[in-house]
């Protein structure tokens, strides 16, 4: 394996850092926390204007998996509210692979400019991560096209999204992984209602209600009845490429707090900070392994490696946030704007933010099953 960066990728990293330095202001962070929407529109547009997004989406332009990782990693490590961009970039990669030429023309320019966004319509209220049991129904309409009815939950960014990558059941009688149809659904379609879900991490997710939503054949993503293949493309990009570096800004802020308060001299605090340094490095190497496998075209191996990276990094983040909050004692329970809050409230934020990270992108249990079945060869759990 070769994790070294080419000169071009190093130059890309420097460009991303320059954009972050110019556009990541305190008011951007404040608005993200107040609204619960992890988005930074001006910063995204700057990345788009410089061609960074186009280069960083795997399979588009000069984009490759290493460029994608460098861009997302720099945003993540700097603490940029980047969820909206990461989801949009994943959607662009999927459309580029599975979409028609018309779909690419409609969707890609806006995303690559940093001006259009997407969400994933996968999980449902009674389904959780068992996507084979989705009940959202797509039926052929009289006169052509489809009609969609159902409910999706945990659809992060649905309230700002232009497009929804939507998994539906089109043939309830089909066996195994057949009978699913995937749609690239315009969120402006009639019959769509988006309601907020407020989480303990202050982030806003959503419930999306689909009531007799009409959609034309031109918005089927992939082939009808073959939606599970399109889902596989999406998941291959989603896991292990990002959401593995939250321990870096946590460490940076915790180090500053420990130095300012004198807690850096406490051997228990020093041990914990050292443990976070080590875990961050392991998470980085596991993520780079996933990226390298993707860049090498070893998609099946990358899917397993992505599950490994995702489990380790998100669970290490939880451990670090909990232990540092404990070390900060009462000050670690105080949030933004409260006098005496540890690290200005960031310790409290990370303790709460770390909890859902083991759920997003597939729960730790789902990822462990993926490792057992696809990596080790164990029989299916169900």
N, C-alpha and C positions, 0 to 999 in steps of 0.2 A: 504494500500500500504506500502511496505517495501523497502526503498531506501538504506538501509545499505549494505555495502560491506562485503562479507565473507572474512575470513583470506586469502584464496587462491586468491581472486580477488585483495585484497590489495597488495599481493605479486606480482601479475601480473602488477599492476600499478607501483610498484617500479622498476620492470624490464624494463618496457617501458621507464620510466624516465631515467634510467641509459643508455639505448641505445641512447636516445635523447641527453643526456649530452655528450656522446662520439662521436656522429656523426653529430650533427647539427652545422656546421661551417658557418662562414660568406660567404665563397666561394660557399656553397650550396645555400644559400639564393640569392646571387648575380646571380648565373647561372639561378635559377628559374625565377628571374625578367627579366634578359636579354633575355632568350629564350621564356618566356611566358608559359613555361611548368612546372606545379607544380609537380615536381618529385624529389625524393632524393634516388637514386638507392642504394648507400652504406648503408644508414640507413635502407632501406627496407630489404636488404639482411641480415643485422644483426638481424632484427626482425625475419626473416625467419629461420636463423640458430639457434636461441634460441627457435623456435617453437611457437613464440608469434602470428604470423599470423594464423597458423593452429588452435590455441586455440581460436582466436578472431573471426573467421568466424562462424556465427551462424549455428549450426547444424553439425559442423565438429569437431571430437575429443571431447574435453571437452568444446568446445565453446558454449556459450550461449549469450543471448542478452546483459547481463550486462558486460560480458568480452569484447564484441564487442564495447560497448559504452565507457568503460574505456580506451581501446587502442586508439580509434579514438578521444576521448575527450582530452586525454593527448597530442596527436600529434597536434590537433587543437589549444589547449590552449598555447602550446609552440611556435606556429607559424611555424611548420614544413610544407614544401610544400607537402601536403599529398593527393591531389586529385587523383593522379594515383593509390595510394594504396587503397583509399576508394572505388573507382569504381571497382577495381579488386576484392576486398573482397566481394562487393555486387554481382558481377558476379559469384564468387565462390559459394556463398550461393544459388544463383538461379540454377546453374548447379547441385549442390548437391541435390536439391529438384526435379528439373524437368528433369535432364539429364539422359542419358543412362550410363551404366557402362563404355562403351568405351569413351564416352565424358568425364566422370570424370577422367579416366585414362590419357586422352590426356591433359586436361586443368588444373586440380587441382594441380598437383605437382609443376608446374612452378609458379603459383600464390602464393601458400603457402610458396614457397622458396623466394618470393619477387623478382622474376626474370622475370615474365610474366605479361602482362597488358591487359586490356580490354577497350572497349568503348561501348556506347549504341547508336544503330542506330534507333532512334524513330522519332524525329521531322523532318518535311519536309518544304521546302520553302513556300508552300501555305497552310500549315496545322496548324503550330504553335503547341499549346498544344491539339488540337482536334485530338487525335490519331485515332479516328474512321474514319477519312477522309484520312488516309495515302493512297498514290497512288503507292508507290514502289511495283512493280509487281513481284511475283514469279510464274512461269509457269512450268508445267511438261515438261521435255525435252525428245525428241525422244531417246530411248535407256535407259531411266532411269535418275533419278536425277532431278534437277531443273535448271532453268535459271532465274537470277534476274536482273531487270532493274529499275533504279530510282535514286533519290537523297535524301540524308539525310543532315541536317544541325545541327549546334551546337553539333557536335559529339566530345566532349572534349576527348582528349588523343588518337584520332584516328591515329595520326601520329606516336605514339609509341606503339600502341596496337597490340597484337598478335591475339586477338579475338574481334569480334563485335557481341553483342546481338542484333539481327536485326528483327524488326517487318515488315512484308510484307502483302500485300493483295494478296491472292491466289485465291479467288473467288469473283469477283466484284459484282456478282448477289446475294450473300448471304445477309440475313437480320440481322440487329442489330449488335451483337458482334460476329457473325460467319464469316467464310471466311477469317480469318487471320492465317498465319503460321509464327511461330517464328523460327529463325535460330541462331545457334552458328557458325558464319561465320569466317573461317580463313582469316585474313587480308592479307595473302600472296596469296590469290586467284587471278587469272588473271582477268583483267577488272575493278579493283578498283583503283580509283584516289582520292588522298587526297589533298585538297587545304586549306590553312590557312584562318581563320577569326580572325583578330586582334581586340581585344576589348578595351574599354576605361579603363578597369581595368588592362591592360598590359597582361592579360592572353590570350593564344592562344586557340581558338576553331577551328573547321574545317567544311568544306563541303566535303561530301563523294559522289563521283559519281560512280554508279554501272552500268556498260555497259556490258550486256550479261555475267554476272558473273556465271560460272558454280559451282554448289554445290551439293554434293551427299545427298542421303536420310539420311545418317548417321549423318548429321549435323542439322537435324530438332530437335529443342529443345522443347520437349513436343510432342503433337500429331498434325499432319497436320489438318488445318482448326480450330484448337483450340488454336491459338496463343494468344488470349485475356486472357486466363487463365494463361499462362506463364507470360504475361505482368503484371498481377495482383500480381504474386509472386515477380517480380522485384520491383514494386512500393511499396509493403509492406515493403521492406527493405530500400528503398531509402529515404523515407521521415521521418524526425523527429529523425533519429538516429545520424546524423552528420550535419555539416554546421549550427550548432546553437550556436557555441561558439566563433565566431570571435570577439565578444566584449571583450573577456578576454585579448588577446594580445594588442588590441587597448587600453584598460584601463591601462595595465601595462606600455606601452610606453608613453601614455599621462600623467600618474602620474610622470614618470621620467622627462619628458619635463617640466611639471608645477613646479616641485621642482627645477630643474636646472635654470629655468628662473625667478623664484620668482612669477610666475603666480598662484601658489598654494594659495597665500594670497588674491587673487581676489575672493570675495564671489560668483560672477557669475560662475567663473570657478569651484570653489569648489562644488557649487550646481549641475553643470552639471556632474562632476565626480561622485558625490553621486548618481545621477540618473542612470548613467551607471552601477554602482555597483548593484543597485537594479534590473535593467533590466537583468543584467547578471545572477543574482540569480534566477529570475523568469524563464528565458530561460532554465537554468540548471534543475530546478524542472520539467518544462513541458517536457523536453527531458527525464529525468529519468522516468517520468510517462509513456511515450511512450515505453521506454526500458522495464520497469516492465511489461506492458501489453503484449509486445512481448514475454518476458520470460515466462509469464503465459499462453501463447497459445491463448490469446484473440486477434487474428489477426485483426478482423474487428474493434474492439474498438481501437486497436493500430494505424490503418490506419487513423482514425479520430483524435486521439491524436497527431499523427505525423504531420498532417496538422496544428493543433493548434500551436504546438511547432515551426514549420517551419515559419509560418506567424509571430508570435510574435518575435522570435529571429532575423529574417532577417530584419524586419522593425525597430526593436529597434536598430540594428546595423547601419542601414542607418541614423536614427535620431542622434545617438551618434556621428558618423563620421562627419555628416554635422555640428552639433553644435560645436564640438571641432575644426573643421576647421575654423568656424566663429570666435571662441574665439582666435585662433592663428593669425587671421588677415592675412596680406600678407605672413607671414612665413608659414602659412598652405597651401599655394598654390605652395610651392616649393617642388620639388621632390628629389629623391635620388641623392646624390653627389653635390647638389647645396648649396652654403654657406648660412648659416642662416636658412635652412629648419627646420621647427618644427618637433621635434622628429626624426631628421635625414632624413626626407622625408616620414616617416610612416603615419603622419596625412594625407598628400596628397594621399598616396597610399590607405589608408582605405576609404577615401571619394569616390574614384573611384571604389575600389574593392567591396564596399557595394552595389553598384547599381545593378549588375547582380545577386546578391544573392537572390533577390525576384523572379527571373525568373528560376533559376536552380532548378531541382527537382519538376517542376510544378510551374507555376506562382501563385502569391497570389490569383488571381481571381479563378483559378482552385481549389486551396486548399480551398477557401471560399465556392465554390460550393460543394466540397466534405464534408465539415462540415455541410452545410445546408441540403444536400440530405441524407447522410449516418448517420450523427450524430443527426440531429433534425427531419428528416423525411419530409422535404419540397419536393414538386414535382421537377422533373428534370427541369433545366433551359432551356433545348432544347431537 
